[in-house]
Amino acid sequence: MDKEQRWLSRLAPLLPLAVPVPLGRGRPDQGYPWTWSVYRWLDGESLLAEPVTDPPHLAVELGRFITALRAVNPVGGPPPGTHNFFRGAPPG
């Protein structure tokens, strides 16, 4: 949660597609033991809701996003931790 709160808003202007930006943060209370966030709503449709009508366009947009994300200088960024050791693998 701390990484998301700090880094998503910094990454957002560097990427060609919208990413969820944190608007608020909640603390554990009343039987819910975790920190939680409220994010800016992203307009769009779930890829699971309907078939993709233009797969080549989707592939190009995804490629642009991944290229831009990989171009971000990671110096000073958050290090990996035991909670997300599985992240960072190539897609698919």
C-alpha positions as CSV (number, residue, x, y, z in Angstrom):
1,M,0.0,0.0,0.0
2,D,2.8,2.4,0.9
3,K,4.4,1.9,-2.5
4,E,1.2,2.4,-4.4
5,Q,0.4,5.6,-2.5
6,R,3.8,7.0,-3.2
7,W,4.7,5.8,-6.7
8,L,1.5,5.5,-8.8
9,S,1.0,9.3,-9.0
10,R,4.7,9.7,-9.9
11,L,4.4,7.1,-12.7
12,A,1.1,8.3,-14.1
13,P,2.5,11.3,-16.1
14,L,5.2,9.1,-17.6
15,L,2.9,6.5,-19.1
16,P,0.7,6.7,-22.2
17,L,-2.3,5.1,-20.6
18,A,-4.2,6.0,-17.4
19,V,-3.1,4.3,-14.2
20,P,-5.1,4.4,-11.0
21,V,-3.9,7.3,-8.9
22,P,-4.5,7.2,-5.1
23,L,-7.0,9.8,-3.8
24,G,-7.2,8.7,-0.2
25,R,-6.0,6.2,2.3
26,G,-7.8,4.3,5.0
27,R,-6.5,2.8,8.2
28,P,-7.3,-0.5,9.8
29,D,-10.3,-0.2,12.1
30,Q,-13.6,-1.8,13.1
31,G,-12.6,-5.4,12.3
32,Y,-10.9,-4.6,9.0
33,P,-7.2,-5.2,9.7
34,W,-5.6,-3.7,6.6
35,T,-4.7,-0.3,5.2
36,W,-6.8,0.5,2.1
37,S,-6.8,3.1,-0.7
38,V,-9.4,5.0,-2.8
39,Y,-8.3,5.5,-6.4
40,R,-9.4,7.8,-9.2
41,W,-11.9,6.1,-11.4
42,L,-10.7,4.9,-14.8
43,D,-13.3,5.0,-17.6
44,G,-13.4,2.0,-19.8
45,E,-14.6,-1.5,-20.2
46,S,-13.2,-4.7,-18.7
47,L,-11.5,-6.9,-21.3
48,L,-13.3,-9.8,-19.6
49,A,-16.7,-8.4,-20.2
50,E,-16.7,-8.5,-24.0
51,P,-14.4,-9.9,-26.7
52,V,-11.6,-7.6,-28.0
53,T,-12.8,-6.2,-31.3
54,D,-9.4,-4.9,-32.4
55,P,-6.6,-7.2,-31.1
56,P,-3.8,-5.5,-33.2
57,H,-4.7,-2.1,-31.6
58,L,-4.8,-3.6,-28.2
59,A,-1.4,-5.2,-28.8
60,V,0.1,-1.9,-29.9
61,E,-1.3,0.0,-26.9
62,L,0.0,-2.6,-24.5
63,G,3.4,-2.5,-26.2
64,R,3.5,1.3,-25.9
65,F,2.6,1.1,-22.2
66,I,5.2,-1.6,-21.4
67,T,7.9,0.3,-23.4
68,A,7.1,3.5,-21.5
69,L,7.1,1.7,-18.2
70,R,10.5,0.1,-18.9
71,A,11.9,3.5,-19.9
72,V,11.2,4.9,-16.4
73,N,14.5,5.3,-14.5
74,P,14.2,3.1,-11.4
75,V,16.8,4.9,-9.4
76,G,15.3,5.9,-6.1
77,G,12.3,3.7,-6.7
78,P,11.0,1.2,-4.3
79,P,13.0,-2.0,-3.9
80,P,11.3,-5.4,-4.1
81,G,10.2,-7.1,-0.9
82,T,9.2,-10.5,0.3
83,H,5.5,-9.5,-0.3
84,N,6.0,-9.1,-4.0
85,F,9.0,-11.4,-4.9
86,F,7.1,-12.9,-7.8
87,R,6.7,-9.6,-9.7
88,G,9.0,-8.4,-12.4
89,A,8.7,-11.5,-14.6
90,P,8.2,-11.0,-18.4
91,P,4.5,-10.9,-19.4
92,G,3.0,-14.2,-20.7
